[in-house]
Amino acid sequence: MNKRAPKTFTNPTTLMVQGATSDAGKSVLVAGLCRVLKRRGIAVAPFKPQNMALNSAVTVDGGEIGRAQAVQAQACGLEAQIDFNPVLLKPNTDVGAQVIIHGKAVKEMNARDYHQYKRVAMAAVLASYDRLNSQYQWVLVEGAGSPAEINLRDRDIANMGFAEAVDCPVILVADIDRGGVFAHLVGTLELLSDSERERVVGLVINKFRGDISLLTSGIEWLEQRTGKPVLGVLPYLKGFHLEAEDAIDSKQVLGETRLRVAVPVFLRISNHTDFDPLRLMPEVDLVFVGAGEAIPACDLIILPGSKSVRADLEHLRQQGWDRDIQRHLRYGGKLMGICGGYQMLGNRVGDPHGVEGPAGESPGLGYLDIDTVLALDKQLTRVSGTLELDGQQARVSGYEIHAGVTTGSGLSASLMQIRRDRSEVTFAEGAISADRQVLGSYLHGIFEEAEACRALLAWAGLSDAEVIDYHSLREKELERLADSLEEHLNLAGLF
C-alpha cells in the first residue's frame, strides 16, 4: 500500500474509539484511556454522542445519561454530567424509544421519526461537545455499535458522522475473543468512505489470550493490508468487572453458596447493573430467569426495573412467573421489587397519559397496599439516607429514575429515610409488608452501599454476609485497566 502523509485534524486532542462490532470493548477502552490521562494530570472528559441503553445514571446537574458514561466520568475523577451523553435512547418497543436530549425526556419516537429528528439531535450533540472541548484538555469519545452499518450511515451522529463533523481522529477496536478479528477490522475499513477510512489512525485488538508470538504474522499482514498501525493487543483480563452498557452479564464469582437469588428478565428490563454487587459475592448465587423458564427454588426473588412497566407486568403473567412468586412466598421465600418491580408489587399501575405505551391501567400483584400512576415528568434524583430494616439501621445511597407517583396506606411502613440531591429535608421511601416477606424501593444502586447490602441480605436470610465495597472495587478495576493499557498499548504513538 502506498505511503501517504498523515492527515492533520482540526481537533487532535479529541480521540474517538469506534468498534468493529457491538460489544468490542469501546466503553472499557475509553474508561481506561480516561484513567491513563487522569493519572498524568491531564484534564479529560468522556463523551458519547448517542447512546441506546436501558442502563442509565442520574447526573450532578439533574439529568439522565448512559451508565457507561457515568463510569467513564469516575475514571476521569469527575461527577457525571449531561454533556457526557447528550442523546440517550431508551427502547420501549422493538421499533420505538424514549428520546432523551441533554438529560431530559423529549418524546417517544419510532425509528423513522427519530431518523428525521437527527438534525435536532446533532445540534444537541455539537453543543455539548463544544462545551466540553472548551473546558478540558482532552475529550475521549465513544462510538455506538459499528460505523459500518450501511443502513444507518445517512445522518449518522453516533460514529463517523460525528467524527467528520468535528474532524477528529478515530481508533478502531475489535474483540479477538469472539473470533474473526481480522475480518472484523478489514471488513469495517472496506465499508467506510475514503475520508472516513483516512481518519482511522490505528487499530486495537482486544481480549487476547495465549502466546502473543502466534499473532505476530497476523498483525504484520493486517498492517500491510490496511496501511493502519496496530496500536496494541490488549490481554483478556480475568475476573475484570465494569458495569455493562446494556447487555446482561451473567458471569459471577461463586464460592460456598449460602443464598440463592432469582431475577426475572423483563422484555424492557432497566438498570440490571443493580445486581452486579450481588453477582460478585461468592456466597450469593444470582440467576437471571429468561422467557420460557420457570423461576427456580430460591431464597429471594427480585423484580428489577422496567422501561415499560405495564407491558412487562403482562409479560410476567404470560410466563407464569406470578404463580411461581405465589408458590415462593407460600414456602417462606422473600420478594423484593426495585423501581418498576416495586410498582408491580402494588394494587395497580396506571398510565393515563400513555407515558410508557398505550394509556390504561393494569392490576398489580397486590403484595403491597400501594397504587402507582405514571406522570409526565420523570423523577431524576441522587439520594442518600438511612435504611431501617428489622430493627437495624444502615447507610444507603443510590438514584431514582422513574415517572411513577406512588401512594397508599402501605407507605406508612416505609423502608428508609432519604435526602434527595444533597437536601437536608428527609423523606420516607419504599415499603415493606406487614409479614416482612415483601419489600420494594425506587432506589437504583441499593446494593452498592455495603451497610445497606448487608442489611438486605440479612433480611433475605444471609446473616453476616461478606459484602464488597462496590465503589472501591470499581476504582480498583479502573486502575487495573489503566495499568494494562500502559503496558500493552502504544500510548506515545496514540497521543
C-alpha positions in Angstrom: 0.0 0.0 0.0 1.3 3.4 -0.9 2.5 5.6 2.0 0.7 8.9 2.3 1.4 11.9 4.5 -0.6 11.5 7.8 -3.9 13.5 7.9 -4.0 16.6 10.2 -7.0 17.2 12.3 -8.8 20.3 13.5 -9.3 18.6 16.9 -6.3 16.4 17.5 -6.9 16.3 21.3 -10.3 14.7 20.7 -10.0 11.0 20.1 -12.9 8.7 19.1 -13.0 5.0 19.8 -15.2 3.0 17.4 -15.9 -0.7 17.3 -15.7 -3.2 14.5 -18.7 -4.8 16.2 -21.0 -4.2 19.1 -19.5 -5.1 22.4 -16.0 -4.9 21.0 -14.7 -3.1 24.1 -15.3 0.6 23.3 -16.7 1.6 26.7 -14.0 -0.2 28.6 -11.2 1.2 26.3 -12.5 4.8 26.7 -12.7 4.3 30.5 -9.2 3.0 30.6 -7.8 5.9 28.5 -9.6 8.4 30.6 -7.9 7.0 33.7 -4.5 6.9 31.9 -4.8 10.6 31.1 -6.1 11.5 34.6 -3.1 9.8 36.2 -0.9 12.0 34.0 -2.5 15.1 35.4 -4.5 15.9 32.2 -8.0 17.3 32.4 -10.0 14.8 30.4 -13.8 14.2 29.8 -15.7 11.3 28.3 -18.2 11.8 25.6 -20.7 9.6 23.8 -22.8 11.5 21.2 -25.7 9.0 21.1 -26.3 6.0 23.4 -29.0 3.4 23.1 -29.3 1.7 26.5 -31.7 0.9 29.3 -28.9 1.2 31.9 -28.8 4.9 32.9 -27.5 7.1 35.7 -28.5 10.4 37.2 -26.1 13.3 36.7 -25.0 16.0 39.1 -26.9 18.5 37.0 -30.2 16.6 37.3 -30.3 14.7 34.0 -30.1 11.2 32.8 -27.2 9.6 30.8 -25.9 6.2 29.9 -24.5 4.2 32.8 -21.2 3.6 30.9 -20.6 7.4 30.7 -21.1 7.7 34.5 -18.3 5.1 35.0 -16.1 6.9 32.5 -16.7 10.1 34.4 -15.4 8.4 37.5 -12.3 7.3 35.6 -11.7 11.0 34.9 -12.3 11.9 38.5 -15.5 13.8 37.6 -19.1 13.8 38.6 -21.4 12.6 35.8 -22.8 15.4 33.7 -25.4 15.6 30.9 -22.9 16.8 28.4 -21.1 13.5 28.6 -24.0 11.8 26.8 -26.3 14.4 25.2 -28.6 11.9 23.4 -29.9 8.8 25.1 -32.4 6.4 23.5 -34.3 4.1 25.9 -36.2 1.5 23.9 -39.7 0.7 25.0 -40.7 -1.4 22.0 -38.9 -3.2 19.1 -39.4 -0.1 16.9 -39.7 2.8 19.3 -37.8 4.5 22.1 -37.9 7.4 24.6 -35.6 10.1 23.3 -33.7 11.9 26.0 -31.9 15.2 25.0 -29.5 16.9 27.4 -30.7 14.6 30.2 -34.5 15.2 29.8 -37.1 13.1 28.0 -38.4 14.8 24.9 -40.9 12.3 23.5 -41.4 8.8 22.3 -40.4 8.2 18.7 -40.4 5.3 16.3 -37.2 4.7 14.3 -38.5 6.5 11.2 -39.5 9.6 13.1 -36.2 9.7 15.0 -34.3 9.5 11.7 -36.0 12.8 10.7 -35.2 14.2 14.2 -31.5 13.5 13.9 -30.7 17.0 12.7 -32.1 18.4 16.0 -30.2 15.7 17.9 -27.0 16.5 16.1 -27.3 20.2 17.2 -27.5 19.0 20.8 -24.5 16.7 20.3 -22.4 19.5 18.9 -23.4 22.0 21.6 -22.3 19.5 24.3 -19.1 18.7 22.5 -18.2 22.4 22.1 -18.7 23.0 25.9 -16.5 20.0 26.8 -13.9 20.9 24.2 -13.6 24.4 25.7 -13.3 23.1 29.3 -11.0 20.1 29.0 -7.6 19.4 27.5 -8.8 16.1 26.1 -12.2 14.7 25.1 -12.4 10.9 24.6 -15.3 9.9 22.5 -17.1 6.5 22.4 -18.9 5.5 19.2 -22.0 3.3 19.1 -22.3 -0.2 17.6 -20.3 -0.3 14.4 -19.5 2.6 11.9 -20.0 0.2 9.0 -23.8 -0.2 9.4 -24.7 0.8 5.8 -28.4 1.4 6.6 -27.5 3.9 9.4 -24.9 6.0 7.6 -27.4 8.7 6.5 -27.5 11.5 9.1 -25.2 9.4 11.4 -24.5 11.2 14.7 -23.0 8.3 16.6 -19.9 7.3 14.7 -18.2 8.7 11.6 -20.9 11.3 11.1 -19.8 12.9 14.4 -16.1 12.3 13.7 -16.3 14.0 10.4 -18.4 16.9 11.8 -15.8 17.8 14.4 -12.8 16.5 12.4 -11.2 14.2 15.0 -9.0 11.1 14.7 -10.5 7.6 15.3 -9.1 4.3 16.5 -10.9 1.1 15.7 -11.1 -1.8 18.3 -12.1 -5.4 17.7 -12.6 -8.3 20.1 -10.5 -11.3 19.2 -12.2 -13.5 21.9 -15.3 -13.8 19.8 -13.4 -14.8 16.7 -12.9 -13.3 13.2 -10.9 -10.3 14.4 -9.1 -9.8 11.1 -12.3 -10.0 9.1 -14.0 -7.6 11.5 -11.2 -4.9 11.1 -10.6 -5.3 7.4 -14.3 -5.5 6.6 -15.1 -2.5 8.6 -12.4 -0.4 6.9 -13.6 -1.6 3.5 -17.1 -0.4 4.1 -16.0 3.1 5.1 -15.8 6.0 2.7 -12.3 7.3 1.7 -12.5 10.2 4.0 -13.7 8.1 6.9 -11.0 5.5 6.3 -8.4 8.2 6.3 -9.3 9.4 9.8 -8.7 6.0 11.3 -5.2 6.4 12.8 -4.8 2.9 14.3 -6.3 -0.5 15.3 -6.6 -2.2 18.6 -7.1 -5.9 19.2 -8.9 -6.6 22.5 -9.2 -9.6 24.8 -6.3 -11.7 23.5 -5.4 -15.0 25.3 -2.4 -17.1 24.8 1.1 -16.7 23.2 1.4 -13.3 21.6 4.1 -14.5 19.2 1.5 -16.6 17.4 -0.3 -13.4 16.5 2.7 -11.6 15.0 2.3 -12.8 11.5 -1.4 -11.8 11.5 -0.6 -8.3 12.8 2.1 -7.8 10.1 -0.4 -8.9 7.4 -3.1 -6.6 8.9 -0.9 -3.6 8.9 0.3 -4.3 5.3 -3.3 -4.9 4.1 -4.9 -1.9 5.7 -2.0 0.6 5.9 -3.0 1.2 9.6 -0.8 0.5 12.6 -1.9 -1.9 15.2 -1.5 0.3 18.3 -1.7 -2.6 20.8 -3.0 -6.1 21.6 -4.9 -5.9 24.9 -4.9 -9.1 27.0 -8.0 -10.7 28.4 -8.3 -9.6 32.0 -9.6 -12.5 34.1 -12.3 -11.6 36.6 -12.4 -8.0 35.3 -15.6 -6.1 36.1 -17.1 -2.8 35.0 -20.8 -2.2 34.5 -22.2 -3.4 31.2 -23.6 -0.7 29.0 -26.7 -2.7 28.1 -26.3 -6.5 27.6 -26.8 -8.6 30.7 -23.6 -10.1 32.0 -24.5 -13.3 33.8 -20.9 -14.2 34.8 -20.4 -14.2 38.5 -18.0 -15.3 41.3 -19.1 -18.4 43.2 -17.8 -19.9 46.4 -19.8 -21.7 49.1 -23.2 -20.5 48.2 -25.4 -19.5 51.1 -28.2 -17.6 49.4 -29.9 -18.1 46.1 -31.4 -15.1 44.3 -33.5 -15.2 41.1 -34.2 -12.1 38.9 -36.8 -12.5 36.1 -35.6 -10.7 33.0 -38.4 -8.5 31.6 -38.6 -7.6 27.9 -37.6 -4.0 28.9 -35.5 -4.6 31.9 -33.7 -1.5 33.0 -30.6 -0.9 35.2 -29.8 -4.6 35.6 -26.5 -3.3 36.9 -28.3 -3.0 40.2 -27.4 -6.7 40.7 -23.7 -6.5 40.0 -22.7 -6.3 43.7 -24.6 -9.5 44.4 -23.1 -11.3 41.4 -19.7 -10.5 42.7 -20.3 -12.0 46.1 -19.1 -15.6 46.4 -21.8 -16.5 48.9 -24.6 -15.4 46.6 -25.8 -17.4 43.6 -27.7 -15.0 41.4 -29.6 -16.3 38.4 -31.3 -14.3 35.6 -34.5 -16.1 34.6 -35.4 -15.7 30.9 -38.6 -16.1 28.9 -39.8 -19.7 28.9 -38.1 -20.6 32.1 -39.7 -21.1 35.5 -38.4 -19.2 38.5 -36.3 -21.8 40.3 -36.4 -22.6 44.1 -34.5 -19.8 45.8 -34.4 -17.6 48.9 -35.1 -14.3 47.3 -36.8 -13.1 44.1 -36.1 -9.6 42.9 -38.3 -7.9 40.3 -36.0 -5.4 38.5 -36.6 -2.1 36.9 -38.6 -1.8 33.7 -38.9 0.8 31.0 -42.4 -0.4 30.2 -44.0 -1.5 33.5 -47.5 -2.4 32.3 -46.2 -4.4 29.3 -43.6 -6.2 31.4 -46.2 -6.9 34.1 -48.3 -8.6 31.4 -45.1 -10.5 30.2 -44.6 -11.6 33.8 -48.0 -13.2 33.9 -47.7 -14.7 30.4 -44.5 -16.5 31.6 -46.4 -17.9 34.7 -43.9 -16.0 37.0 -46.8 -14.7 39.0 -47.7 -18.3 40.0 -44.0 -19.0 40.7 -43.9 -16.0 43.0 -47.1 -17.1 44.9 -45.5 -20.6 45.4 -42.2 -19.0 46.5 -44.0 -16.9 49.2 -46.0 -19.8 50.4 -42.8 -21.6 51.2 -41.5 -18.6 53.1 -39.3 -17.0 50.5 -38.7 -13.3 50.3 -39.7 -10.9 47.5 -38.2 -7.6 46.6 -39.0 -5.0 43.8 -36.8 -2.2 42.6 -38.3 0.8 40.7 -40.7 -0.7 38.1 -40.6 -4.0 40.0 -41.6 -2.1 43.1 -44.6 -0.6 41.2 -45.7 -4.1 40.1 -45.9 -5.2 43.8 -48.8 -2.8 44.4 -52.5 -3.0 43.7 -52.5 -1.2 40.3 -50.3 0.7 37.8 -52.0 3.4 35.9 -50.6 5.2 32.8 -53.4 7.8 31.9 -51.1 9.8 29.7 -49.5 6.9 27.7 -46.0 7.7 29.1 -44.7 4.1 28.6 -47.2 2.8 26.0 -50.9 2.8 25.3 -52.8 4.7 28.0 -54.6 2.5 30.5 -54.4 0.7 33.8 -53.1 -2.7 34.9 -53.7 -4.7 38.1 -50.6 -5.2 40.1 -49.5 -8.3 42.0 -51.2 -7.0 45.2 -48.4 -7.7 47.7 -48.1 -4.1 48.9 -51.0 -1.8 49.6 -49.9 0.9 47.1 -51.1 2.3 43.8 -48.9 3.9 41.2 -49.8 6.4 38.5 -47.2 7.4 35.8 -46.8 11.1 35.5 -45.5 13.1 32.5 -42.4 14.4 34.5 -39.7 11.9 35.4 -38.1 11.9 38.8 -34.3 12.1 38.4 -32.5 12.4 41.7 -29.5 11.1 43.6 -30.3 10.2 47.1 -28.7 9.1 50.4 -30.0 8.3 53.8 -30.7 5.5 56.3 -32.2 2.1 55.6 -34.4 0.9 58.6 -35.0 -2.8 58.4 -35.7 -5.4 61.2 -34.6 -3.0 63.9 -31.3 -2.3 62.2 -30.1 1.0 60.6 -27.7 1.1 57.6 -26.3 3.8 55.4 -27.8 3.7 51.9 -27.3 5.7 48.7 -28.4 5.5 45.1 -30.5 7.2 42.5 -34.1 7.4 41.3 -35.2 7.3 37.7 -39.0 6.9 37.4 -42.2 8.5 36.2 -44.3 6.8 38.9 -46.1 8.6 41.7 -46.9 6.0 44.4 -49.5 6.4 47.1 -51.4 4.2 49.5 -51.5 3.0 53.1 -48.6 0.6 52.5 -46.2 3.6 52.5 -46.8 4.0 56.3 -44.4 1.0 56.7 -41.5 2.7 54.9 -38.1 1.2 54.2 -35.8 4.1 54.6 -35.4 7.8 55.3 -33.6 9.6 52.4 -32.4 13.0 51.3 -32.6 14.0 47.7 -29.8 15.8 45.8 -28.0 16.9 49.0 -31.1 18.5 50.5 -31.4 18.4 54.3 -35.1 17.6 54.1 -35.8 13.9 54.7 -38.4 11.7 53.0 -39.8 8.3 53.7 -39.1 5.9 50.9 -40.1 2.4 50.0 -42.5 0.0 51.7 -42.5 -3.4 53.5 -45.4 -5.8 54.0 -46.8 -6.5 57.5 -45.5 -10.1 57.4 -42.0 -8.7 56.4 -41.8 -11.0 53.4 -42.2 -8.4 50.7 -40.4 -5.0 50.2 -40.0 -2.5 47.5 -38.0 0.6 46.7 -37.4 3.1 43.9 -33.7 3.2 44.7 -31.3 2.0 42.0 -27.9 1.1 43.3 -29.4 0.0 46.6 -26.9 -2.9 46.9 -23.8 -0.7 46.3 -23.5 0.6 49.8 -22.0 -2.2 51.9 -24.1 -1.5 55.0 -27.4 -1.5 53.1 -26.4 -4.6 51.2 -25.6 -6.5 54.4 -28.9 -5.5 56.0 -31.0 -6.5 52.9 -29.2 -9.9 52.7 -29.8 -10.5 56.4 -33.5 -9.8 55.8 -33.4 -12.3 52.9 -31.7 -15.0 55.1 -28.0 -14.5 54.8 -26.6 -13.2 58.1 -23.1 -11.8 58.4 -22.6 -11.7 54.7 -19.2 -10.8 53.3 -20.2 -7.9 51.2 -17.9 -6.0 48.9 -17.2 -2.3 48.8 -18.5 -1.8 45.3 -17.3 1.8 45.0 -13.7 0.8 45.9 -13.9 -2.2 43.6 -14.8 0.0 40.6 -11.9 2.3 41.4 -9.5 -0.7 41.7 -10.7 -2.1 38.4 -10.2 1.3 36.6 -6.6 1.3 37.9 -6.0 -2.3 36.8 -7.4 -1.4 33.3 -5.1 1.7 33.1 -2.1 -0.4 34.1 -2.9 -2.9 31.3 -3.2 -0.1 28.7 0.1 1.5 29.9 1.8 -1.9 29.3 0.2 -3.1 26.1 -0.9 0.0 24.1 1.4 2.3 22.2 0.3 5.4 24.1 3.1 7.5 22.8 2.1 6.9 19.3 -1.6 7.3 20.1 -1.4 10.6 21.9 
